[in-house]
Amino acid sequence: MSASTSSPRDRRVSTRIGSIAESATLKVDAKAKALKAEGRPVIGFGAGEPDFPTPDYIVEAAVAACRDPKNHRYTPAGGLPELKKAIAAKTLRDSGYAVEPSQVLVTNGGKQAIYEAFAAMLDPGDEVIVPAPYWTTYPESIQLAGGVAVAVLADETQDYKVTVEQLEAARTERTKVLLFVSPSNPTGAVYTADEIRAIGRWVEDNNLWVLTDEIYEHLVYDGVETGSLPVLCPYLADNCVIVNGVAKTYAMTGWRVGWMIAPTDLIKAAANLQSHATSNVANVSQRAALAAISGDLSAVDEMKVAFDRRRKTIVAMLNEIDGVYCPMPTGAFYAYPSVKGLLGKPIGGPDGSVATTSAELSEIILDKVEVAAVPGEAFGSPGYLRFSYALGDDDIVEGITRLQKLFA
């Protein structure tokens, strides 16, 4: 049967799911790990994952939870009541934002929170303004929820931060949500308090929703004065969704516990979706998260010291490469250099390979010097590479030294 006369039964994968791209960051990380398993000395800068173990007291809480039969059963789909209460208390403690446990939904990591938030907010064709460079999952979640992602690009000359003027130029009658991320993955950009207030006023003036991802809230450097959007712009509380989780703060990426905070009507809608999609998050993971957020922030404080040191090292070394420019990130644990000056030139000598895109460049450096980085195409901004510096100091120095020699 020809394609023009095919019936729905002939399509093995739905158009909706078939149009969703694989996570580029996880793809690069998986390839690096596969090469390592073959014995190759690959240094992977791809995954946004702290290289520290989950703190012992959190692990011990999980061990105890495993032994308690009450954790062997179903619990409320929206999260353990005591964890929701603790998340509300943590939010007040860490950002000064007062919310009720009824405004909290516990999810299987931040990704589920993001998807469920968009699914609850968007009708088909609704537009979401997405500042770029953006994390790979955002536009896919929007598309899966039936919305349309409208990218607004801010390059290195703007420190990767969009302006109100750019947002206004992108707004249409179909715009319903602004996605706001600070600190940013992939760039490490952090908006100042004044910049956040200006954007918040624009959101209010245009009667929009805003989804703010605060997963890197504790990783801010150089004394940047910033804050949580609904705290700096309290008039947005009724139209604001916060996404967060324990993954980055407590080195718990594999435990899969995130949450969304929103007005109760949106939380109820998202909880209804979750009740059919996954039901409750694994109880042992919830108990571990409860121990994490009920404790102090000493674990992240220790990690932050290491990340700050690594940040300065990797940026300085990247900027020593002719054709590379890397602004100093002030948050998260990513460096996002422009590599446009390397494109179109022979790599490794006059007879070397030539990359015309950053995607090609990432393949060449993985092949030639076994260094894995994620190309800017994955983040909506070709011409850049993302390097996570959430790996050991020695690996950072070795990996960037390989690049310096390759491009010498």
N, C-alpha and C positions, 0 to 999 in steps of 0.2 A: 504494500500500500504506500502510495506517495505521501510525502510530508504534508502536502496541501489537503489531502483527504483523510489524514489520520484522525482517529477518534481519541477522546480522553483516555481510553483504556490502553492506548499504545504508548502513553507517556509514563515511563517507569518511575520517574522522579517528578514531583510536582514543580510547576514553574516557580512557585513562591520559594520553595526550599532550594531548588536548583540554582536560583539567582544569588544565593548567599555565598559569599567568598569565604574560603578557609582563613582562619586567623593567621596573619602573616608572621606575627611574633612567635606564636607557638610552632609554626612551620619551620622557621629558622632555628628555633631552639631544638626541635626534634631532629633536624638534620645534623646540627652540631653534635648532639648526643649520640646519634647513630654513627657518625664518623669517629667519635671518641671510642665507642664500643669496638670499632675495627682496629683500634690501636693508634689512630692518628692524633697528633698533639694539637687538637683544635682548641682554640680559646673562644668561648661563646659570650658575646656581648648582647645576645638577643633577648633573653627573658628578663622581665621585670620582677625579679624574685630575690629577696635578701638571701645572702649566702650564710646567714646565721641560723643556728637551730632554734626551734621554738623554746622559750624559757622553760626551765625544769618545773616550776610551780604550776604552769599550765598543763604540761604533760601529766604531772601527777594528778591533777584534777580530772583529767580524762581517764586515767587508769582507775581511779576510784569510781568514776561514773560507769565504767564498763562492768564493775562488780555489783552495781545496784540494779536489781531487776526492774525498777520503774523506768529505767532508760532503755529497756528492751521492748518497749511498747510504743504505740502511736502516742503522740502528744499533739496539742493544738497546731493546726497547719500554719498559723501565723507566727509561731514561736513560743518558747517557754515563757510563761508570765513573768518569772523572776528575771529572765534575760531581757525581756522588753523593758522592765522597770530599770534594770541596770543600764541599758542603752540610753534611756532617757536621762538618768543621773550622770552618765559619762558625757553626754552631749552638753548638759549644763556645766559640768566641771571643765570641759576642755574648750568649749567655744562660747559659753555664756548664753546658749539658746535653750529656753525652757520649753519642753514638750511633755505631753502625757504618754504613758505606755500605749494608749489606744491609737497613737499616731505612729507607731513603730510596727514594721513588718520584717521579720527575720527571714532571710533568703539564702539560697545555696550560692554564696559568694556574691560579689558586687555585680557580676554579669547578669544574674537572674534579677536582681533589683532594678537594673537599668532597663532590661527588656520589659519587665512587668510594669514599670512606671510608664514607659512609652505606650505599652498596650492599653493601659488604663486611661491615658490622656488623649490618644490620637484616634481620629476617624480616618478612613481612606482619603488620601489626598492632602491631609493636613501637613503643613510644612514645619520643620524644625531647623532653626539656624544653628549651624555647627561650626564654631571657630576651628580653623585648620592652621597648622597641623593638628590632627585629631587622632585619638586612640582608635585602632582598627575596628573595634567592636561597635562603636557608637552608630555609624551609618547603617551597619547591618541590622542592628536592633531596631532602628527606626523603620527601615524597609520591611522587616519581618512583622512589625506592628501595623503596617499599612500606611505609614507616613512617608514623607519625602524629605531627605536630608539636603539642606542648602548650605554648601560650604562657603565660608568667608575666610580668605587666606591672609594671614599675617606672617611676613617673613622676618629674617634676622635683623633687618633695618628697624623693625618695630619691637625687637626683643620678643617676637612671636606672640604679641598681644594685640587683639583686635581693638578698634576704636568704636565709639558710639556712631560715628559717621558711617563707618563700614557696615555696622549692623543695620542702620536705617536704610542704607542703599539696598540691602538684601531683603528687607521686609516687604511682604505683599499682603494682600487681603486674606491669603490662606495661611499666613504665619500664625502658629499657635504657641510654640515653645521656643525658648532659647536654651541651648545647652551651655553651661558655664563650668569651666574646669580650672581650678587653681589650688595648689600647684598642678602643672600640666604634665601629662604623659602624652606626647613623647619629648617635649622640649625642655621641661624643667622651669618654664616661665611661671612667675608668681605675680598676680595683680596686686597693686597697692590698695590700701583702704579707700583712697580717693577715687581710684579707677573703678573699684567695685561699686562705690556709691553712684558714680555717674552711670554705669551700666544698669544698676538697679532702678534708678529713676527713669531710664529709657524703657525698661520692662514695664514699670508701673504706668507710664504715660500711654503705652500701647496695649495695656490690658492683656499681657501675655502670661503664660506659665513660664517658670524657669526650673530646670533640673540642674542642680549643682553637685558635682562629684567631688567629695572631700576625702577620698581614700588616702591622699598624701598629706593630710592636714598637719602632721607633726614634723614633716621634713621640709623646713624652711630655713634658709641660711642667710648670713650677712645682715641679720637684724631687720629684714624687710618688714615694714608695718603693714599687716594684712589682717584678714579676719573672715569669719563665716558670713556669707551673703545675707541670710535672713537676720543676722544680728546687726550688721551694718545698715541693712534696709528692712527694718521690722514691718513696714507696710506691705511687704511681699509675702508675709507668712501664709496667707490664705491661698496663694498661687505658687508655692514653692515646694519642691521635692528635693530632699537631700539623700544622696547615696553614699554609703560608707561601709566599712568592714574591718576585720582584724588582720587581714592578710599582710599589709605592708608594715603596720605599726608593731606587730608582735611576731613577725616572721612566721606567719601561719597560712601561707598561700595554699597549702594542700588540705587544710582543714575545712575549707569551703563554707565560711560563715560571713555573710554580709547583711545589710539591712537598708531599708528605705524609711525615711521619715517624711510624712506628708499630712495634709488635712485628712480627717477621719473618713470622709466619703471616698477619697481616692485609695486610702489604705484598705478599706473594705472591699473595693472593687478588685484591687490587686491580690488581696488574700483569697478572694473567691477563685481567681484564676489559678493561684498557687495550689489551692485545695484540690484542683483537678490535674494540675501538671506534675507536681512532685510531692504534695502533702508536706509534712514537717521536715525541716532540716535534721540531719542525723543528731540524735540526742547527745551522744558523746561529744560531738563537735560543739554543740550548743553549750554544754557544761564547761568545756575548755574555754570557749569564748567568754562565758560568765566569769571565770577565774581571771582571764586576761584583763577585761575592762574594769573589773572590780579592784584590781591591783593598781600600783602606781605606774609611772611612765619611765621607770629606770631602764627598762629594756630598750625602748626606742631611743632614749638619751644616749645610751652606749653605742647603738648602731649609728646614730646621727653623727657622732664624733668621727667614726670610721668613714661614713659616706662623705662628710665634709672634706676630709683629707684626700680621699679618692677623687672627688669632684675637681679639686684644684690640680691634682696630678694629671688627670686625663685631659682636661681642657688645655693645660699648658703644653702637653705633648702633642695633641692634635693640631694646635696652632703653629707648631714648628714645621708642619708639613706644608710645602709650597702648594698653593691651590686649595687649601682648606681654611675655612674660617668658622670658629666655634665660639659663640657668645658664652659668657659664664652663666650657667643656670643658677637660679636662686631657690629651687625647690626640687622635690622628688629625688630620683637617683638616675637621671638620664642626661647625656650630652647629645646635642643635636646639631652637628656641624654641617655647614654648606660644603658640598664637594663639587660644586659646579665648575670650579677651576681645574678639576682633574678630568673632566669629560672631554672627549675628542682628542686626547693626547695618548701616545704610546705609554704603556705601563711596563716598567721593568726594562727599559732600554729602547733604542730606536726600532727594534724589531718586535716589541712587545704588543700585547693585546690592546685594543682601543675600546673603551666603554663610551657609548653615546648617551646612556641613561644611568641613574643611580642604581637601578635594579641590576643592570649588567655589571656595574662596578662591584656590587656586593657579591655577585657570583664569581667574579675574577679574583677578588681578594680571598674568598673562601678557598678557591682552587689553588691559588699560587702561594699563599702564606698561612692558610688554615686559620683565618680569623673570621668569625661570624658576626655580622651586624645586619640590622633590618633596614632595607631601602626606604627612602622617603615616599615612594609610590604607595606604600601601605598606609601612610598617614595623610594622604591627600596633598602631598607637596613634593613632587619629583625634584631631584637635585640635592638631596640630603641623605644622611645616614643616621640612624639612631644607635647609640652605644649605651647600654646599661652599665653603670659602674657599681652595681650591687654584686661584685665579685672581688676576689682577693687582690690585695695591692700588687703582689708579684705578677699575677696574671694580667692585670691592667698594664703594667709597665712592659711586660713581654709582648702582649698583643699589639700595643700601639708602636712599640719599637719595630715590630715586623712591618707595620704599615709605613713607618718612616723610611725603612730600608727599601721597601718596594717602590716607593714614590720618590726616592732620592735622585 
